[in-house]
Amino acid sequence: GAGVSQSPSNKVTEKGKDVELRCDPISGHTALYWYRQSLGQGLEFLIYFQGNSAPDKSGLPSDRFSAERTGGSVSTLTIQRTQQEDSAVYLCASSQDLYNSPLHFGNGTRLTVT
Amino acid sequence: AQSVTQPDIHITVSEGASLELRCNYSYGATPYLFWYVQSPGQGLQLLLKYFSGDTLVQGIKGFEAEFKRSQSSFNLRKPSVHWSDAAEYFCAVGANSWGKLQFGAGTQVVVTP
């Protein structure tokens, strides 16, 4: 079956512009996570959703970052007024539930801010 | 605060040789422990996990890992590597769930003929 799909796969944007990154989780997965992978670093947790609710936004780096999830399915991560330090690979993962299921990762969106 | 350390940024190993990747964590209690692999152009894949019980856990692709509480370690091993094992490997720690994880910086494994 289909895995986690992220789009676009690559995004180049100018500093100061807004970007939207999209994640389509596996059908039926209630939990959805966003991570960021910067060059030479491990993955950094950003936010997770249980259904459409985001109980934990503690990883969002600044108020320029926001995310939403609609219909318990698609999620969008928005970065406003992008900065060069936002350049990274943004990974989305989904799981059947929060506590008993493994994460299934997408291939990520590589964001480059020039 | 919890942390995960993978001391080796890069490891080169010959095909057929054994491999051990180190992972140390700092956490107040026994965390959920994971190893993930990221192959070029592919998403992260779970290799194995430890929650409780037997401290030696078996995973996919012939990998195993051993949890040592006294050393706060969860090292990954494979007796004989294949060229297809060339990838980046991440150790991760979770407090009480599979999903909100803290990852190490990763170890890049290169396999030579």
Interface residues (C-beta under 8 A of the other chain):
Chain A: G3 V4 A31 Y33 Y35 G40 Q41 G42 L43 E44 F45 Y48 D56 L91 A93 S95 L98 Y99 N100 S101 P102 L103 H104 F105 G106 N107 G108
Chain B: V4 Q6 G41 Q42 G43 L44 Q45 L46 K49 F90 A92 N96 S97 W98 G99 K100 L101 Q102 F103 G104 A105 G106
